[in-house]
Amino acid sequence: MKKTVYLVRHGQTFFNKMKKIQGWCDSPLTDIGRKQAEIAKEYFINNNVTIDSAYSSTSERACDTLEILTDQDYTRVKGLKEWNFGILEAEHEYINPPLPYGDFFVTYGGEGEAEFKNRVADTLMDIVQKDTGETILAVSHGAACRQFMRYWAHESSIDQEAPLANCCILIFEFENDLFRLREIVNHDYTVLNR
């Protein structure tokens, strides 16, 4: 059965605003983050997208974003959590090394890049294989979304060099155990900066 997966990054958080490393630690959505989720919700309404099943990272920022996107029941899944940055969690982003990070965070008790990428890819594969719905929503995190894109890059010609904005929507087709990125929806948030 062909399925569509909408993979969404959470809305802006206080740590995003403060330029803090935010992996397994958490901070709440800002007012702008909640408004970003409302704008993302409009995408689903305007495109007549009916979600059959919904999943979220167990992090509060992802769950709160999902609860704005839809009022239906959803499942919290630890495998959709962000990269574990170890003891560097909640430190300033200037500590990050240049990309790609590779195994930099392993030294600090975090995850290696391949381990993280495989965790997210395996989690989404398991969700989609077991779920009987045709349209699935999953709310996760910036690096998690990017690593999932990279895992399946060989199946798609779509890519984006720029960072994935808060509440961006990655639209994947799933068929024959393959994910193909069909579209990246980055919203216009200029109205929020007025």
C-alpha positions as CSV (number, residue, x, y, z in Angstrom):
1,M,0.0,0.0,0.0
2,K,1.3,3.5,-0.9
3,K,1.4,5.9,2.1
4,T,2.2,9.5,2.6
5,V,4.2,10.6,5.7
6,Y,4.3,14.2,6.8
7,L,7.4,14.6,9.0
8,V,7.2,18.0,10.8
9,R,9.8,19.8,12.9
10,H,8.5,21.3,16.1
11,G,7.9,25.0,16.6
12,Q,10.4,27.5,17.9
13,T,11.4,27.0,21.6
14,F,13.1,29.2,24.2
15,F,16.4,27.3,23.6
16,N,16.1,27.9,19.9
17,K,15.7,31.6,20.6
18,M,18.6,31.6,23.0
19,K,20.9,29.6,20.6
20,K,21.2,26.7,23.1
21,I,22.0,23.1,22.1
22,Q,18.7,21.2,22.5
23,G,18.7,17.5,22.0
24,W,17.2,15.3,24.7
25,C,16.8,18.2,27.1
26,D,13.7,20.2,26.5
27,S,12.4,23.7,26.6
28,P,8.8,24.9,25.9
29,L,7.5,26.5,22.7
30,T,7.6,30.3,22.5
31,D,4.6,32.3,21.5
32,I,6.1,32.4,18.0
33,G,6.6,28.6,18.1
34,R,2.9,28.2,18.8
35,K,2.0,30.6,16.0
36,Q,4.3,28.7,13.6
37,A,2.4,25.5,14.4
38,E,-0.8,27.3,13.7
39,I,0.5,28.3,10.2
40,A,1.6,24.7,9.6
41,K,-1.9,23.5,10.6
42,E,-3.3,25.8,7.9
43,Y,-1.2,23.9,5.3
44,F,-3.0,20.7,6.2
45,I,-6.4,22.4,6.2
46,N,-5.9,24.3,2.9
47,N,-4.6,21.2,1.2
48,N,-7.5,19.0,2.5
49,V,-5.0,16.6,4.2
50,T,-6.7,14.1,6.5
51,I,-4.3,12.5,8.9
52,D,-5.1,8.8,9.7
53,S,-2.5,8.4,12.4
54,A,-0.2,10.7,14.4
55,Y,3.1,10.2,16.2
56,S,5.4,12.5,18.2
57,S,8.8,12.5,19.8
58,T,8.4,12.2,23.6
59,S,9.8,15.7,24.0
60,E,7.4,18.3,25.2
61,R,8.1,20.7,22.3
62,A,7.2,18.1,19.7
63,C,4.1,16.9,21.6
64,D,2.9,20.5,22.0
65,T,3.4,21.2,18.3
66,L,1.5,18.1,17.3
67,E,-1.4,19.0,19.7
68,I,-1.7,22.3,17.8
69,L,-1.5,20.6,14.4
70,T,-4.3,18.1,15.2
71,D,-6.7,17.3,18.0
72,Q,-6.7,13.6,17.3
73,D,-5.0,11.0,19.6
74,Y,-1.4,10.3,18.9
75,T,1.4,8.0,20.0
76,R,4.6,9.2,21.7
77,V,7.7,7.5,20.4
78,K,11.2,7.8,22.0
79,G,12.9,6.9,18.7
80,L,11.7,10.2,17.2
81,K,13.7,12.2,19.8
82,E,16.4,14.6,18.7
83,W,20.1,13.8,18.7
84,N,21.5,13.1,22.1
85,F,24.3,15.6,22.7
86,G,25.4,14.3,26.1
87,I,26.7,16.7,28.6
88,L,26.7,19.5,26.0
89,E,22.9,19.7,26.2
90,A,21.7,23.2,27.1
91,E,25.2,24.7,26.4
92,H,25.5,27.5,23.8
93,E,25.6,26.5,20.1
94,Y,29.0,28.0,19.5
95,I,30.4,24.9,21.2
96,N,29.2,22.8,18.2
97,P,32.0,21.8,15.8
98,P,31.7,22.4,12.1
99,L,29.4,20.1,10.2
100,P,29.3,17.2,9.8
101,Y,29.3,16.3,13.5
102,G,30.2,12.7,13.0
103,D,31.0,11.1,16.4
104,F,31.9,14.4,18.1
105,F,29.2,14.0,20.8
106,V,30.1,10.4,21.7
107,T,33.1,11.8,23.7
108,Y,30.5,13.8,25.8
109,G,28.1,10.9,26.4
110,G,26.0,11.5,23.3
111,E,25.1,9.7,20.1
112,G,27.3,9.2,17.1
113,E,25.9,10.5,13.8
114,A,25.4,7.0,12.2
115,E,23.8,5.7,15.4
116,F,21.4,8.6,15.5
117,K,20.5,8.5,11.8
118,N,19.8,4.8,12.0
119,R,17.6,5.2,15.1
120,V,15.4,7.7,13.4
121,A,15.2,5.8,10.1
122,D,14.5,2.5,11.9
123,T,11.8,4.2,14.1
124,L,10.0,5.7,11.1
125,M,10.2,2.5,9.1
126,D,8.7,0.5,12.0
127,I,5.9,3.1,12.5
128,V,4.9,3.1,8.8
129,Q,5.2,-0.7,8.3
130,K,2.9,-1.3,11.3
131,D,0.4,1.5,10.8
132,T,-2.6,0.7,8.7
133,G,-3.3,4.3,7.7
134,E,-2.5,5.9,4.4
135,T,-1.6,9.3,5.7
136,I,0.7,9.6,8.7
137,L,1.9,12.6,10.7
138,A,5.1,12.5,12.7
139,V,6.5,15.4,14.7
140,S,10.2,15.4,15.4
141,H,13.2,17.7,15.5
142,G,15.5,19.6,13.2
143,A,18.5,17.2,13.1
144,A,16.3,14.2,13.2
145,C,14.4,15.4,10.1
146,R,17.7,16.2,8.3
147,Q,19.2,12.9,9.1
148,F,16.1,11.0,7.9
149,M,16.4,13.0,4.7
150,R,20.0,12.0,4.4
151,Y,19.3,8.4,5.0
152,W,16.9,8.3,2.1
153,A,18.7,10.9,-0.1
154,H,19.5,8.1,-2.7
155,E,15.8,7.8,-3.4
156,S,15.0,11.4,-4.1
157,S,16.3,14.3,-6.1
158,I,14.9,16.9,-3.7
159,D,17.4,18.4,-1.2
160,Q,17.8,21.7,0.7
161,E,21.1,23.2,1.8
162,A,19.6,25.7,4.1
163,P,18.5,24.7,7.7
164,L,15.0,23.2,8.0
165,A,12.9,25.9,9.5
166,N,10.7,25.4,12.6
167,C,7.4,23.6,11.7
168,C,8.7,22.8,8.1
169,I,6.9,19.9,6.6
170,L,8.8,17.1,4.8
171,I,6.4,15.1,2.6
172,F,7.5,11.5,1.9
173,E,5.9,8.8,-0.2
174,F,6.3,5.3,1.2
175,E,5.9,2.3,-1.1
176,N,7.7,-1.1,-1.3
177,D,9.6,-0.3,1.9
178,L,11.2,2.8,0.4
179,F,10.7,6.5,1.4
180,R,10.9,9.1,-1.3
181,L,11.0,12.8,-0.4
182,R,8.4,14.5,-2.5
183,E,8.4,18.0,-1.2
184,I,9.8,20.4,1.5
185,V,7.3,23.0,2.8
186,N,8.9,25.9,4.5
187,H,6.4,28.5,5.7
188,D,6.6,32.2,5.4
189,Y,6.8,33.6,8.9
190,T,7.5,37.2,8.1
191,V,4.1,38.1,9.5
192,L,5.3,36.9,12.9
193,N,8.2,39.3,13.0
194,R,6.0,42.4,12.9
